C-alpha cells in the first residue's frame, strides 16, 4: 500500500531523512517512532507529497507520488500533528469542502458525517465556526474529514495528541476497522504503550536513519517497546 524506496531529504548540510526504505502492506497498522527531530514528520510529509524528496521513490498503492501526485493523493488521507483547519468555516462547511475535493456523493457524505460526528460526539458543534473549537474538537474534525472518502492509506502524525481517552479509543477502533477493510495506516507517535498494543509493525528512526523495523514481536522480543527504544536511542 505504501512503498518508500531509498528516501533522502536534505536541509542544508543535514540529512533529515537518510536512505530510508519501508513497505506497508494492506491491512497493516504501521507505527513510526523516534525522538524529536529524528525525521518522522519529514518522512510523512514526503509520503503525502507536501515535501519534495531529494532522492528516492514513494508509491501509494502502486501510484508514484512524484510522477502522478494527484492520483496518489486521491488514495490517502493525512492528519498532521497540529490540525491546521480553515477557521472561518463552520465544521459542516469544512467537511462538505473536503467531500467536494474528493468527490464524495451527497448521500454517502451525509451518512458518513452523521456516523463519525455522532461517534465523536460533535454533531451539535458542526454548525459552530471552527475558530470556536478546542484543540481536541479540531482533532476530531480532522479525523472525520480524513475518513470521509474512505482512503486506502491513512497517514497520521501524532494523531492521539489532544484527544480525550474516549475519543482515542474510538480512533483506535476506526483504525483497525479501516485495515480490516483492506486499507493501511502509517502513523508516528511518542506514546509507545499505544504503539505496542495497536501496531502490527513498527519502525524506529534515529537521526534520519532507519535503525530497526519489523513486526512488533521482531522489534521488541521479550522486552517492552519502550525499553527497546531507549536502548537503541542510547547506542552511538
PALUM-927519 format. One record per residue: x, y, z of N, C-alpha, C, CB in turn; residue number from 1. Coordinates in nm, 2 decimals, padded with zeros to 4 digits. Each point is the difference from the previous one (the first is absolute). Glycine has a CB too. Layout:
BEGIN
    n_c1    n_c2    n_c3   ca_c1   ca_c2   ca_c3    c_c1    c_c2    c_c3   cb_c1   cb_c2   cb_c3  seq
       X       Y       Z       X       Y       Z       X       Y       Z       X       Y       Z  NUM
...
END
This chain:
BEGIN
    n_c1    n_c2    n_c3   ca_c1   ca_c2   ca_c3    c_c1    c_c2    c_c3   cb_c1   cb_c2   cb_c3  seq
   00.08  -00.12   00.00  -00.08   00.12   00.00   00.09   00.13   00.00  -00.18  -00.13   00.12    1
   00.28   00.13  -00.04   00.10   00.11   00.00   00.14  -00.06  -00.01  -00.15   00.14   00.15    2
   00.22  -00.10  -00.25   00.13  -00.05  -00.03   00.09   00.12   00.00  -00.08  -00.20  -00.13    3
   00.18   00.21   00.22   00.10   00.10   00.01   00.13  -00.06  -00.04  -00.12   00.13   00.18    4
   00.19  -00.08  -00.28   00.12  -00.06  -00.05   00.11   00.10   00.00  -00.13  -00.16  -00.14    5
   00.23   00.14   00.23   00.12   00.09   00.00  -00.03   00.15   00.01   00.12  -00.19  -00.13    6
  -00.21   00.22   00.22  -00.04   00.14   00.01   00.11   00.08   00.07  -00.24  -00.07   00.01    7
   00.28   00.18  -00.07   00.10   00.09   00.06  -00.05   00.15  -00.01   00.19  -00.16  -00.05    8
  -00.19   00.23   00.16  -00.04   00.14   00.00   00.11   00.08   00.08  -00.25  -00.06  -00.01    9
   00.31   00.16  -00.06   00.11   00.08   00.06  -00.04   00.14   00.02   00.16  -00.15  -00.11   10
  -00.13   00.21   00.23  -00.02   00.14   00.03   00.14   00.05   00.03  -00.23  -00.03   00.09   11
   00.28   00.11  -00.19   00.14   00.06   00.02   00.10  -00.12   00.00  -00.09   00.20   00.13   12
   00.16  -00.21  -00.01   00.10  -00.11   00.01  -00.05  -00.11   00.09   00.18   00.17  -00.03   13
  -00.31  -00.17   00.06  -00.06  -00.10   00.08  -00.09  -00.09  -00.08   00.01   00.15   00.20   14
   00.01  -00.28  -00.19  -00.09  -00.10  -00.06  -00.11  -00.03   00.10   00.19  -00.10  -00.13   15
  -00.31   00.16   00.11  -00.11  -00.02   00.08  -00.05  -00.14  -00.01  -00.06   00.24  -00.02   16
   00.06  -00.30  -00.10  -00.03  -00.14  -00.02   00.11  -00.06  -00.09  -00.25   00.04   00.02   17
   00.31  -00.15   00.02   00.12  -00.05  -00.07  -00.03  -00.14  -00.05   00.14   00.14   00.15   18
  -00.17  -00.15  -00.28  -00.01  -00.13  -00.07  -00.10  -00.10   00.07   00.24   00.03  -00.08   19
  -00.36   00.02   00.11  -00.10  -00.07   00.07  -00.08  -00.09  -00.10  -00.01   00.18   00.18   20
  -00.01  -00.30  -00.14  -00.09  -00.09  -00.08  -00.10  -00.07   00.10   00.18  -00.03  -00.18   21
  -00.31   00.03   00.15  -00.10  -00.07   00.08  -00.11  -00.04  -00.10   00.05   00.14   00.21   22
  -00.11  -00.26  -00.18  -00.11  -00.05  -00.07  -00.12  -00.03   00.10   00.15  -00.09  -00.18   23
  -00.26   00.16   00.15  -00.12  -00.03   00.09  -00.10  -00.06  -00.09   00.04   00.20   00.14   24
  -00.09  -00.32  -00.10  -00.09  -00.08  -00.08  -00.14   00.03   00.04   00.17  -00.18  -00.02   25
  -00.27   00.14  -00.07  -00.14   00.02   00.04  -00.03  -00.08   00.12  -00.06   00.03  -00.24   26
  -00.02   00.03   00.33  -00.04  -00.07   00.12   00.09   00.03   00.12  -00.10  -00.17  -00.14   27
   00.21   00.24   00.12   00.09   00.03   00.11  -00.01   00.13   00.06   00.15  -00.15  -00.12   28
  -00.14   00.16   00.25   00.02   00.12   00.08   00.15   00.01   00.03  -00.24   00.00   00.10   29
   00.30   00.10  -00.16   00.15   00.01   00.01   00.04   00.12   00.08   00.02  -00.12  -00.22   30
   00.04   00.10   00.33   00.04   00.11   00.09   00.14   00.05  -00.04  -00.14  -00.10   00.18   31
   00.16   00.23  -00.16   00.13   00.06  -00.04   00.04   00.08   00.12  -00.06   00.01  -00.25   32
   00.17  -00.05   00.32   00.04   00.07   00.12   00.15   00.05  -00.01  -00.16  -00.14   00.13   33
   00.19   00.24  -00.05   00.13   00.06   00.00  -00.01   00.13   00.09   00.06  -00.10  -00.23   34
   00.06   00.14   00.27   00.01   00.13   00.08  -00.04   00.12  -00.08   00.18  -00.11   00.14   35
  -00.20   00.22  -00.08  -00.03   00.12  -00.07   00.11   00.04  -00.09  -00.14   00.08   00.19   36
   00.11  -00.05  -00.32   00.10   00.03  -00.10   00.07  -00.12  -00.06   00.04   00.20   00.13   37
  -00.10  -00.32  -00.11   00.06  -00.12  -00.05  -00.03  -00.01  -00.15  -00.03  -00.11   00.22   38
  -00.07   00.17  -00.27  -00.04  -00.01  -00.15  -00.13  -00.05  -00.02   00.23  -00.03  -00.05   39
  -00.31   00.01   00.15  -00.14  -00.06  -00.01  -00.09   00.09  -00.09   00.03  -00.12   00.22   40
  -00.04   00.24  -00.18  -00.09   00.09  -00.07   00.04   00.03  -00.14  -00.06   00.11   00.22   41
   00.19  -00.10  -00.24   00.05   00.02  -00.14  -00.03  -00.12  -00.09   00.19   00.14   00.10   42
  -00.18  -00.26  -00.04  -00.03  -00.12  -00.08  -00.15   00.00  -00.03   00.18  -00.12   00.11   43
  -00.26   00.15  -00.01  -00.15   00.00  -00.02  -00.04   00.10  -00.11  -00.03  -00.07   00.24   44
   00.09   00.19  -00.23  -00.04   00.11  -00.09   00.05  -00.04  -00.15   00.01   00.17   00.19   45
   00.10  -00.23  -00.20   00.04  -00.05  -00.13  -00.09  -00.10  -00.05   00.24   00.04   00.06   46
  -00.29  -00.13   00.02  -00.10  -00.10  -00.04  -00.13   00.06  -00.05   00.10  -00.16   00.16   47
  -00.13   00.27  -00.10  -00.13   00.07  -00.04   00.02   00.10  -00.12  -00.07  -00.02   00.24   48
   00.20   00.03  -00.29   00.02   00.09  -00.11   00.01   00.15   00.05  -00.11  -00.16  -00.15   49
   00.12   00.18   00.28   00.01   00.14   00.05   00.15   00.05  -00.02  -00.19  -00.04   00.16   50
   00.28  -00.05  -00.14   00.14   00.03  -00.01   00.06  -00.08  -00.12   00.02   00.05   00.24   51
   00.07   00.01  -00.32   00.06  -00.07  -00.11   00.12  -00.07   00.05  -00.09   00.17  -00.16   52
   00.10  -00.30   00.13   00.12  -00.07   00.04   00.12   00.04  -00.09  -00.14  -00.19   00.08   53
   00.26   00.18  -00.02   00.12   00.03  -00.08   00.04  -00.12  -00.08   00.08   00.16   00.17   54
  -00.11  -00.28  -00.12   00.02  -00.12  -00.08  -00.09  -00.11   00.06   00.24   00.06  -00.06   55
  -00.26  -00.17  -00.01  -00.09  -00.10   00.04  -00.14   00.00  -00.06   00.13   00.00   00.21   56
  -00.20  -00.11  -00.19  -00.13  -00.01  -00.06  -00.11  -00.03   00.10   00.11  -00.08  -00.21   57
  -00.23   00.13   00.20  -00.11  -00.03   00.09  -00.12  -00.04  -00.09   00.09   00.16   00.18   58
  -00.15  -00.28  -00.14  -00.12  -00.05  -00.08  -00.12  -00.02   00.10   00.15  -00.11  -00.17   59
  -00.26   00.16   00.13  -00.13  -00.03   00.07  -00.08  -00.09  -00.08   00.01   00.23   00.11   60
  -00.03  -00.35  -00.06  -00.08  -00.10  -00.07   00.05  -00.01  -00.15  -00.20   00.04   00.15   61
   00.33  -00.04  -00.17   00.05  -00.01  -00.13   00.02   00.12  -00.08  -00.10  -00.22   00.00   62
   00.04   00.34   00.05   00.01   00.13  -00.07   00.11   00.08   00.06  -00.25  -00.01  -00.05   63
   00.34   00.06  -00.04   00.11   00.08   00.04  -00.05   00.14   00.05   00.15  -00.12  -00.16   64
  -00.10   00.16   00.28  -00.03   00.13   00.06   00.06   00.11  -00.08  -00.02  -00.10   00.23   65
   00.15   00.07  -00.28   00.07   00.10  -00.08  -00.05   00.02  -00.14   00.20  -00.05   00.14   66
  -00.24  -00.06  -00.21  -00.04   00.00  -00.14  -00.14   00.03  -00.02   00.18  -00.16  -00.04   67
  -00.27   00.12   00.13  -00.14   00.01  -00.01  -00.06   00.04   00.13  -00.01  -00.17  -00.18   68
   00.04   00.29   00.23  -00.03   00.05   00.14  -00.15   00.00   00.02   00.20   00.13   00.00   69
  -00.28  -00.08  -00.09  -00.15   00.01   00.02  -00.06  -00.14   00.02   00.00   00.21  -00.13   70
   00.03  -00.30   00.04  -00.05  -00.14   00.02   00.04  -00.06   00.13   00.00  -00.02  -00.25   71
   00.13   00.04   00.29   00.05  -00.05   00.12  -00.08   00.06   00.12   00.23  -00.04  -00.10   72
  -00.24   00.17   00.10  -00.07   00.07   00.11  -00.14  -00.04   00.02   00.16   00.19  -00.03   73
  -00.23  -00.22  -00.09  -00.14  -00.04   00.01  -00.02  -00.13   00.08  -00.03   00.11  -00.22   74
   00.14  -00.19   00.24  -00.01  -00.13   00.07   00.03   00.01   00.15   00.06  -00.11  -00.22   75
  -00.02   00.23   00.26   00.05   00.01   00.14  -00.08   00.11   00.08   00.23  -00.07  -00.07   76
  -00.22   00.07   00.20  -00.04   00.11   00.08   00.12   00.02   00.10  -00.25  -00.05  -00.02   77
   00.26   00.18   00.05   00.12   00.04   00.09  -00.05   00.09   00.11   00.15  -00.01  -00.20   78
  -00.11  -00.03   00.32  -00.04   00.08   00.12   00.14   00.04   00.06  -00.22  -00.13   00.04   79
   00.25   00.26  -00.04   00.12   00.06   00.05   00.00   00.00   00.16   00.03   00.14  -00.21   80
   00.08  -00.12   00.27   00.00   00.00   00.15  -00.07   00.12   00.05   00.22  -00.11  -00.01   81
  -00.24   00.22  -00.06  -00.07   00.11   00.04  -00.10   00.04  -00.11   00.19   00.09   00.15   82
  -00.32  -00.13  -00.14  -00.09   00.02  -00.11  -00.02   00.15  -00.03  -00.12  -00.21   00.07   83
   00.16   00.24  -00.19  -00.01   00.14  -00.05  -00.12   00.01  -00.09   00.25   00.03   00.01   84
  -00.36   00.00   00.05  -00.13   00.01  -00.07  -00.04   00.14  -00.03  -00.07  -00.21   00.12   85
  -00.03   00.22  -00.21  -00.05   00.13  -00.04  -00.09   00.05   00.10   00.02  -00.05  -00.24   86
   00.03   00.14   00.33  -00.08   00.04   00.12  -00.12   00.09  -00.03   00.21  -00.03   00.13   87
  -00.21   00.09  -00.25  -00.12   00.08  -00.04  -00.12  -00.08  -00.04   00.16   00.18  -00.07   88
  -00.13  -00.31   00.05  -00.12  -00.09  -00.03  -00.06  -00.06   00.12   00.11  -00.05  -00.22   89
  -00.23   00.01   00.21  -00.06  -00.09   00.10   00.05  -00.14  -00.02  -00.21   00.15   00.02   90
   00.18  -00.23   00.08   00.05  -00.14  -00.01  -00.07  -00.07  -00.12   00.03  -00.01   00.24   91
  -00.16   00.03  -00.26  -00.06  -00.07  -00.11   00.04   00.06  -00.14  -00.20  -00.04   00.15   92
   00.23   00.17  -00.15   00.05   00.05  -00.13   00.14  -00.06  -00.03  -00.12   00.22   00.05   93
   00.20  -00.24   00.05   00.13  -00.06  -00.03  -00.01  -00.14  -00.05   00.10   00.15   00.18   94
  -00.19  -00.23  -00.12  -00.02  -00.14  -00.04  -00.06   00.00  -00.14  -00.03  -00.07   00.24   95
  -00.06   00.15  -00.27  -00.05   00.01  -00.14   00.11   00.04  -00.10  -00.23   00.05   00.09   96
   00.31   00.04  -00.05   00.12   00.04  -00.08   00.09  -00.12  -00.03  -00.01   00.24   00.10   97
   00.04  -00.31   00.00   00.08  -00.12  -00.02  -00.07  -00.11  -00.09   00.11   00.04   00.22   98
  -00.24  -00.05  -00.19  -00.08  -00.09  -00.09   00.00   00.04  -00.14  -00.15  -00.05   00.20   99
   00.14   00.18  -00.23   00.01   00.05  -00.14   00.13  -00.04  -00.06  -00.16   00.19   00.06  100
   00.27  -00.16   00.01   00.13  -00.03  -00.05   00.02  -00.15  -00.04   00.09   00.18   00.15  101
  -00.14  -00.27  -00.07   00.01  -00.14  -00.03  -00.12  -00.06  -00.07   00.15  -00.02   00.20  102
  -00.24   00.11  -00.25  -00.12  -00.04  -00.08  -00.08  -00.11   00.07   00.13   00.05  -00.20  103
  -00.16  -00.03   00.33  -00.08  -00.09   00.08  -00.15   00.04  -00.03   00.18  -00.04   00.18  104
  -00.26  -00.06  -00.22  -00.14   00.03  -00.04  -00.07   00.05   00.12   00.01  -00.18  -00.17  105
  -00.11   00.27   00.15  -00.07   00.07   00.11  -00.06  -00.10   00.10  -00.05   00.18  -00.16  106
  -00.02  -00.28   00.12  -00.07  -00.09   00.09   00.11  -00.08   00.08  -00.20  -00.02  -00.15  107
   00.30  -00.03   00.08   00.11  -00.07   00.07   00.07   00.09   00.10   00.03  -00.15  -00.20  108
  -00.01   00.27   00.16   00.07   00.10   00.09  -00.09   00.03   00.12   00.11   00.11  -00.20  109
  -00.24  -00.09   00.19  -00.08   00.02   00.11   00.00  -00.11   00.10  -00.14   00.14  -00.14  110
   00.13  -00.26   00.09   00.00  -00.12   00.08   00.13  -00.01   00.08  -00.15  -00.12  -00.16  111
   00.26   00.14   00.10   00.13  -00.01   00.06   00.02   00.11   00.11   00.10  -00.11  -00.21  112
  -00.14   00.23   00.17   00.02   00.11   00.09  -00.08  -00.03   00.13   00.03   00.16  -00.19  113
  -00.16  -00.20   00.17  -00.08  -00.03   00.11   00.06  -00.11   00.09  -00.21   00.06  -00.14  114
   00.26  -00.17   00.07   00.06  -00.11   00.08   00.11   00.04   00.08  -00.07  -00.15  -00.18  115
   00.17   00.22   00.12   00.12   00.03   00.07  -00.02   00.12   00.10   00.13  -00.08  -00.20  116
  -00.21   00.18   00.17  -00.03   00.11   00.09  -00.07  -00.05   00.12  -00.01   00.16  -00.19  117
  -00.08  -00.26   00.18  -00.07  -00.06   00.11   00.10  -00.08   00.09  -00.22  -00.01  -00.14  118
   00.31  -00.06   00.07   00.09  -00.08   00.07   00.09   00.09   00.09   00.00  -00.17  -00.18  119
   00.05   00.28   00.12   00.09   00.09   00.08  -00.08   00.11   00.08   00.17  -00.04  -00.18  120
  -00.30   00.03   00.17  -00.09   00.09   00.08   00.03   00.15  -00.03   00.00  -00.18   00.18  121
   00.01   00.21  -00.31   00.01   00.14  -00.04  -00.11   00.04  -00.10   00.25  -00.01   00.05  122
  -00.35  -00.07  -00.06  -00.11   00.03  -00.09  -00.06   00.14   00.02  -00.05  -00.25  -00.02  123
   00.02   00.28   00.15  -00.06   00.13   00.03   00.09   00.12  -00.01  -00.14  -00.13   00.16  124
   00.27   00.10  -00.18   00.10   00.11  -00.02   00.03   00.03  -00.14   00.10  -00.07   00.22  125
  -00.15  -00.01  -00.32   00.04   00.02  -00.14  -00.05   00.13  -00.06   00.00  -00.25  -00.02  126
  -00.10   00.31   00.08  -00.05   00.13  -00.05   00.08   00.12   00.06  -00.23  -00.10  -00.02  127
   00.32   00.07   00.11   00.08   00.10   00.06   00.13   00.03  -00.08  -00.09  -00.06   00.23  128
   00.14   00.18  -00.23   00.13   00.03  -00.07   00.12  -00.08   00.06  -00.09   00.23  -00.06  129
   00.18  -00.28  -00.02   00.11  -00.08   00.05   00.09   00.09   00.09  -00.01  -00.14  -00.21  130
   00.00   00.27   00.19   00.08   00.09   00.09  -00.04  -00.02   00.15   00.03   00.16  -00.19  131
  -00.15  -00.21   00.21  -00.05  -00.01   00.14   00.03  -00.14   00.05  -00.18   00.16  -00.05  132
   00.24  -00.25  -00.03   00.03  -00.13   00.05   00.12  -00.01   00.09  -00.10  -00.09  -00.21  133
   00.10   00.00   00.30   00.12  -00.03   00.08   00.09  -00.09  -00.09  -00.13   00.01   00.22  134
   00.25  -00.03  -00.17   00.10  -00.08  -00.08  -00.05  -00.14  -00.02   00.18   00.14   00.09  135
  -00.25  -00.19   00.01  -00.05  -00.14  -00.01  -00.11  -00.01  -00.10   00.06  -00.04   00.23  136
  -00.15   00.14  -00.23  -00.10   00.00  -00.10   00.05   00.02  -00.14  -00.15   00.10   00.17  137
   00.25  -00.02  -00.19   00.07   00.01  -00.13   00.06  -00.13  -00.05   00.05   00.24   00.05  138
   00.01  -00.31   00.05   00.06  -00.13  -00.03  -00.11  -00.10  -00.05   00.19   00.04   00.17  139
  -00.30  -00.04  -00.10  -00.12  -00.09  -00.03  -00.05   00.04  -00.14  -00.06  -00.02   00.24  140
   00.05   00.15  -00.27  -00.05   00.04  -00.14   00.10  -00.04  -00.10  -00.12   00.19   00.10  141
   00.25  -00.18  -00.07   00.10  -00.05  -00.10  -00.01  -00.15  -00.03   00.15   00.19   00.08  142
  -00.17  -00.26   00.03  -00.02  -00.15  -00.02  -00.12  -00.03  -00.09   00.11  -00.04   00.23  143
  -00.22   00.10  -00.20  -00.12  -00.02  -00.08   00.02   00.04  -00.14  -00.14   00.04   00.20  144
   00.21   00.07  -00.23   00.02   00.04  -00.14   00.09  -00.10  -00.07  -00.02   00.24   00.07  145
   00.12  -00.30   00.01   00.09  -00.10  -00.06  -00.07  -00.12  -00.04   00.18   00.09   00.13  146
  -00.29  -00.13  -00.06  -00.07  -00.13  -00.02  -00.11   00.02  -00.10   00.06  -00.07   00.23  147
  -00.09   00.19  -00.27  -00.12   00.03  -00.08   00.00  -00.07  -00.14  -00.01   00.22   00.12  148
   00.13  -00.23  -00.18   00.00  -00.06  -00.13   00.06  -00.15   00.00   00.03   00.23  -00.10  149
  -00.03  -00.29   00.22   00.05  -00.13   00.02   00.13  -00.02  -00.07  -00.23  -00.08   00.02  150
   00.34   00.14   00.03   00.13  -00.01  -00.06   00.06  -00.14   00.01   00.04   00.24   00.05  151
   00.04  -00.27  -00.15   00.07  -00.13   00.00   00.11   00.00   00.10  -00.06  -00.04  -00.24  152
   00.12   00.16   00.26   00.11   00.01   00.09  -00.02   00.13   00.09   00.16  -00.11  -00.17  153
  -00.16   00.09   00.30  -00.01   00.11   00.09   00.13   00.02   00.07  -00.24  -00.06   00.04  154
   00.29   00.19  -00.06   00.13   00.04   00.05  -00.02   00.10   00.11   00.12  -00.05  -00.22  155
  -00.06   00.03   00.34  -00.03   00.09   00.11   00.13   00.03   00.08  -00.23  -00.10   00.01  156
   00.24   00.22   00.03   00.11   00.05   00.08  -00.05   00.03   00.14   00.12   00.09  -00.21  157
  -00.08  -00.18   00.31  -00.05   00.02   00.13  -00.15   00.02   00.01   00.22   00.10   00.06  158
  -00.30  -00.20  -00.10  -00.14   00.02  -00.01  -00.07   00.01   00.13   00.01  -00.12  -00.21  159
   00.05   00.07   00.32  -00.07  -00.01   00.13   00.02   00.12   00.08   00.02  -00.24  -00.01  160
   00.06   00.33  -00.03   00.03   00.13   00.08  -00.13   00.08   00.00   00.25   00.00  -00.06  161
  -00.30   00.04   00.18  -00.12   00.08   00.01  -00.13  -00.07   00.01   00.13   00.16  -00.13  162
  -00.12  -00.29   00.10  -00.13  -00.08   00.01  -00.02  -00.05   00.15   00.03  -00.07  -00.25  163
  -00.15   00.07   00.29  -00.03  -00.05   00.14   00.00  -00.16  -00.01  -00.14   00.21   00.06  164
   00.14  -00.28   00.05   00.01  -00.14   00.00  -00.10  -00.07  -00.08   00.10   00.01   00.22  165
  -00.23   00.04  -00.22  -00.11  -00.07  -00.08   00.03   00.02  -00.14  -00.16   00.04   00.19  166
   00.19   00.08  -00.24   00.03   00.03  -00.14   00.12  -00.08  -00.05  -00.10   00.23   00.03  167
   00.20  -00.25   00.06   00.12  -00.08  -00.04  -00.04  -00.14  -00.02   00.14   00.15   00.13  168
  -00.23  -00.20  -00.05  -00.05  -00.14  -00.01  -00.08  -00.02  -00.13   00.00  -00.02   00.25  169
  -00.08   00.12  -00.28  -00.08  -00.01  -00.13   00.09   00.01  -00.12  -00.19   00.11   00.12  170
   00.29  -00.03  -00.11   00.10   00.01  -00.12   00.07  -00.13  -00.02   00.03   00.25   00.05  171
   00.01  -00.31   00.06   00.07  -00.13  -00.01  -00.09  -00.11  -00.07   00.13   00.06   00.21  172
  -00.26  -00.06  -00.17  -00.09  -00.09  -00.06  -00.02   00.03  -00.15  -00.12  -00.02   00.22  173
   00.11   00.15  -00.25  -00.02   00.03  -00.14   00.13  -00.03  -00.09  -00.16   00.18   00.07  174
   00.27  -00.17   00.00   00.13  -00.04  -00.07   00.00  -00.14  -00.04   00.12   00.18   00.13  175
  -00.16  -00.27  -00.03  -00.01  -00.14  -00.02  -00.10  -00.04  -00.11   00.08  -00.04   00.24  176
  -00.20   00.12  -00.23  -00.10  -00.03  -00.10   00.04   00.03  -00.14  -00.17   00.06   00.17  177
   00.24   00.05  -00.19   00.06   00.04  -00.13   00.09  -00.11  -00.05  -00.02   00.25   00.06  178
   00.11  -00.30   00.02   00.09  -00.10  -00.04  -00.07  -00.14  -00.03   00.18   00.12   00.13  179
  -00.28  -00.15  -00.05  -00.08  -00.12  -00.02  -00.07   00.00  -00.14  -00.03  -00.02   00.25  180
   00.00   00.15  -00.30  -00.06   00.01  -00.13   00.10   00.02  -00.11  -00.19   00.10   00.12  181
   00.31  -00.13  -00.09   00.10  -00.01  -00.11   00.09   00.13  -00.01  -00.15  -00.15  -00.12  182
   00.13   00.25   00.21   00.08   00.12   00.00   00.13  -00.03   00.08  -00.21   00.14  -00.02  183
   00.29  -00.03   00.03   00.12  -00.01   00.08   00.02   00.14   00.07   00.10  -00.17  -00.16  184
  -00.02   00.16   00.27   00.02   00.12   00.08   00.15   00.02   00.03  -00.23  -00.02   00.10  185
   00.28   00.14  -00.12   00.14   00.03   00.04  -00.01   00.12   00.09   00.10  -00.09  -00.22  186
  -00.05   00.08   00.34  -00.02   00.11   00.09   00.12   00.01   00.10  -00.25  -00.02  -00.02  187
   00.29   00.14   00.06   00.10   00.02   00.10  -00.06   00.03   00.13   00.15   00.10  -00.18  188
  -00.08  -00.14   00.29  -00.05   00.02   00.13   00.12   00.00   00.10  -00.23  -00.10  -00.06  189
   00.21   00.18   00.17   00.09  -00.01   00.11  -00.06  -00.08   00.11   00.09   00.23  -00.06  190
  -00.21  -00.27   00.05  -00.07  -00.08   00.10   00.03  -00.15  -00.03  -00.18   00.17   00.04  191
   00.29  -00.22   00.02   00.05  -00.13  -00.04  -00.09  -00.11   00.04   00.23   00.09   00.01  192
  -00.30  -00.07   00.11  -00.10  -00.10   00.04  -00.11  -00.02  -00.10   00.06   00.06   00.24  193
  -00.10   00.04  -00.30  -00.11  -00.01  -00.10   00.06  -00.07  -00.12  -00.11   00.21   00.07  194
   00.23  -00.17  -00.12   00.06  -00.07  -00.11   00.01  -00.15   00.02   00.13   00.21  -00.05  195
  -00.08  -00.25   00.17   00.02  -00.14   00.03  -00.13  -00.08  -00.01   00.20   00.07   00.15  196
  -00.31  -00.01  -00.10  -00.12  -00.07   00.00  -00.07   00.00  -00.13  -00.02   00.05   00.24  197
   00.04   00.05  -00.32  -00.09   00.03  -00.12   00.07  -00.05  -00.13  -00.10   00.19   00.12  198
   00.23  -00.18  -00.13   00.07  -00.01  -00.13   00.03  -00.15  -00.03   00.10   00.22   00.03  199
  -00.11  -00.25  -00.16   00.04  -00.13  -00.05   00.15   00.00  -00.02  -00.23  -00.04  -00.11  200
   00.28   00.16   00.06   00.14   00.01  -00.02   00.05   00.14   00.04  -00.01  -00.16  -00.19  201
   00.14   00.17   00.21   00.05   00.13   00.05   00.14   00.03  -00.06  -00.14  -00.03   00.22  202
   00.17   00.15  -00.24   00.13   00.04  -00.04   00.05   00.11   00.09  -00.05  -00.06  -00.24  203
   00.18   00.05   00.27   00.07   00.10   00.09   00.10   00.07  -00.08  -00.03  -00.14   00.20  204
   00.02   00.27  -00.20   00.09   00.09  -00.08   00.08   00.09   00.10  -00.16   00.00  -00.20  205
   00.29   00.01   00.16   00.09   00.08   00.09   00.09   00.08  -00.10  -00.01  -00.17   00.20  206
   00.01   00.31  -00.18   00.09   00.08  -00.08  -00.02  -00.02  -00.15   00.16   00.01   00.19  207
  -00.29  -00.03  -00.23  -00.03  -00.02  -00.14   00.02  -00.14  -00.05   00.06   00.23  -00.03  208
   00.00  -00.32   00.11   00.03  -00.14  -00.05  -00.10  -00.10   00.07   00.24   00.07  -00.04  209
  -00.28  -00.16  -00.04  -00.08  -00.11   00.06   00.09  -00.10   00.07  -00.17   00.02  -00.19  210
   00.14  -00.04   00.32   00.09  -00.08   00.08  -00.06  -00.14   00.04   00.11   00.21   00.09  211
  -00.24  -00.22  -00.10  -00.06  -00.13   00.02  -00.14   00.01  -00.05   00.14  -00.05   00.20  212
  -00.19  -00.06  -00.26  -00.14  -00.01  -00.04  -00.04  -00.15  -00.01   00.03   00.22  -00.13  213
  -00.16  -00.24   00.13  -00.05  -00.14  -00.01  -00.13  -00.01   00.07   00.23  -00.09  -00.03  214
  -00.27  -00.04   00.05  -00.12  -00.02   00.09   00.03   00.05   00.14  -00.08  -00.19  -00.15  215
  -00.02   00.21   00.23   00.02   00.04   00.14   00.08  -00.10   00.07  -00.22   00.13   00.00  216
   00.19  -00.26  -00.02   00.08  -00.10   00.06   00.15   00.00  -00.04  -00.21  -00.14   00.02  217
   00.23   00.16  -00.15   00.14   00.00  -00.05   00.08   00.12   00.06  -00.08  -00.11  -00.21  218
   00.01   00.22   00.23   00.07   00.12   00.05   00.02   00.00   00.15  -00.10   00.13  -00.19  219
   00.01  -00.17   00.26   00.01   00.01   00.15   00.04  -00.13   00.07  -00.17   00.18  -00.02  220
   00.14  -00.30  -00.05   00.03  -00.12   00.07  -00.08  -00.02   00.13   00.23   00.01  -00.11  221
  -00.15  -00.04   00.22  -00.07  -00.02   00.13   00.00   00.13   00.08   00.07  -00.24  -00.01  222
  -00.01   00.34  -00.04   00.01   00.13   00.07  -00.12   00.08  -00.04   00.25  -00.01   00.01  223
  -00.26   00.13   00.06  -00.11   00.09  -00.04   00.05   00.09  -00.12  -00.09   00.00   00.24  224
   00.00   00.06  -00.31   00.05   00.08  -00.11   00.07   00.13   00.05  -00.20  -00.08  -00.14  225
   00.16   00.12   00.26   00.06   00.12   00.06   00.15  -00.03   00.03  -00.22   00.07   00.10  226
   00.24  -00.19  -00.04   00.14  -00.04   00.03   00.09  -00.02  -00.12  -00.09  -00.11   00.20  227
   00.03   00.05  -00.31   00.08  -00.01  -00.12   00.03   00.13  -00.06  -00.11  -00.22  -00.04  228
   00.01   00.31   00.04   00.02   00.13  -00.06   00.11   00.08   00.08  -00.24   00.00  -00.08  229
   00.23   00.00   00.21   00.10   00.07   00.08   00.14  -00.06  -00.02  -00.17   00.06   00.17  230
   00.18  -00.19  -00.18   00.13  -00.07  -00.02   00.06   00.04  -00.14  -00.08  -00.19   00.14  231
  -00.01   00.19  -00.24   00.05   00.04  -00.14   00.04   00.15   00.00  -00.14  -00.19  -00.10  232
   00.06   00.27   00.17   00.03   00.14   00.00   00.13   00.03   00.06  -00.25   00.05   00.01  233
   00.29  -00.13   00.09   00.12   00.02   00.08   00.13  -00.05  -00.08  -00.13  -00.01   00.21  234
   00.11  -00.07  -00.31   00.11  -00.05  -00.07   00.07   00.11  -00.09  -00.11  -00.23   00.00  235
   00.24   00.23  -00.01   00.07   00.10  -00.08   00.02  -00.06  -00.14   00.11   00.10   00.20  236
END
